[in-house]
């Protein structure tokens, strides 16, 4: 492994740790502020997290508010879990023997969770469109298509990785 590759991978490892911690904080802050807005002070819906305002939705119906915020928390939580899985890949990655079953399983798991996030985002987008038709302004870009694209790309990479494991195993058996 070259020094440049090592530096890039170490930098990416640090970046994903930061992303993972940031997404955990964001998910936790959303969760806490959501419970505060439900059980302590309904004015919390006006600034749920970093200017996220669902006060109109809260006034329209608490069940709609709970559903939309739950979708937001779910998507953010899935993103945090995907970042965690990437961190786990860095912990198990061995560039001298990169194709192993654990890393392949983690890559496949990432594609499944990205697909789940995409489906949640599509549900949230459709529900938001329905709410907009009812006169409730929800300015959210859920990014469902982006997650589905990511899931597809990662799934293809996982399949290539599995094929690499097969080839590597064959080469080890023939030597």
N, C-alpha and C positions, 0 to 999 in steps of 0.2 A: 504494500500500500504506500502510495507516495505521501510526502509530507503535506502537499496541498490538499489532497483528498481527506487526510486525517484532520486538518484544520477546518475544512468545510463541514465535515461530519460532526466534529466537536462543537462548532458554532451552531449548527442546526439542532443539536441536542440541547444546548442552552436555550435557544430560541423556543423550542417546543416545551421545555420546562416552564418558561415564562408564560407562554400561551396557555398551557394547562393550568397554571396557578391563577392567571387572570380570568380564565373562563370559570374556574371553580368559585372565585370571588364574585364574579358577575352572577352566576347561578344562585349562590347563597344570598347575595344582596336582593336579587329579584324575589326569592322565596321569602325572605324575612319581611321585605316591604309589602309583599302580597298579603301575608298573614296579618301584618299591622293594619293594612287598609281594610281587611275583612273584619277583624275582631277588636281593634283598638280605635282607629280613627279613619273614617271613610275618606277624609281629605287626602289620605296617602295615595289614592288613585290618581291624583293630579300630577304627582311627580314620583312615579313608581320606581324608576331607576334612571338616572342621568337624563332627565327630561321626558321620559316615557309617560305620556298622559293618556290614561284610559278613563278619565272622569266622566265623559259623555257616555261611554259604554256602561260604566257603573250605574249611572242614573237611569239608563235605558233598561237595564235588568242585571241583577247580580249574577244570575246563572250564565248570562253571556260573558260577563266580566270574568267569572271564574274559568270558563272554558277557554277564552282567548289568552288569558294570562297563564293558564296551565300549559297551553300549547307553546307559548313563548318560553316558559321555564323548561319544558320538555326538550325543545330544540336546542336551547342553550346548554342544557345538561348533556344531551347527546354530543354536542360539539366538544364539551369538556372531556367526555369519555373517549371520543375519538383521539383527542390530543394525548390522553393518558395511554391509549394503546400505541400511539407513535412513540411515546417515551419508553414503553416496554420493549418496542422493537429495538430502540437504541441500546437498551440494557442487554438484549440477547444477541445483538448483531455481531458476527464474527466475519470480517471481510476475507480472512484466509479460507473460510469454508462458509460462504454466505447462504447457501441454499440448505435450510433445515426446516423441519416440520413445524417447529414452534413459531418461527417468523412467518411461514406461509399461513399458519392458522390465524395469527394476529392480523395479517394483511386481509385475509378473507373476512375476519370479524369486522375490520374497519369498513369494508365495502358494505357489509350488512347493516351496520349502524348508520352509515351515510345514506343508505337506501331508506332506513327508518326515518332519519331526519328529513329526507326529501318528501316522503309521504306525509309526515306531520306538517311540513311547510306547505304542501299542496292543499291539505285539509284546511290549514289556517288561512291560506290565501282565498280559497273558495268561501269560507265562512266570513272572512272580512269583506269580500265582494257582496255577499248577501246582506251583511250589516250596513254597508254603504248604500245599498238599494233601499234599506229601511230608514235612511237618513242619519246614520251614525257615522261620523267621520273617523276612519281608522287609517292613518298613514303608516302602513307597514310594508316593507319589502321583505317578504318571507324567504325568497330565494329558493323555492322548491326545485326549479329546473336546474339550478346550480348544484344542489345536493345530489340530484339524480344523475347528472353528468359526472360528478365526482365519483359516485358509487359505481357507475359503469366503468370508468377508467380504472379505478382501483380493483374492481373485480377482474378485469382483463389482466392487469398486472399480477394479481393473485394466481390466475390460471397459468400465466407464463412462469411464475415462480414455482408452482407445483411441477410443471414440466421440467424446469431446471433441477428440481430435487430428484426426479426420475433419472435424468441424464447423469447427474452427479453420482447417484447410487449405482447406476450401471458402470460408470467409469471406475468406481471404487471396487466393484466386484471383479472387473476384468484385469485389474492390476495385481 
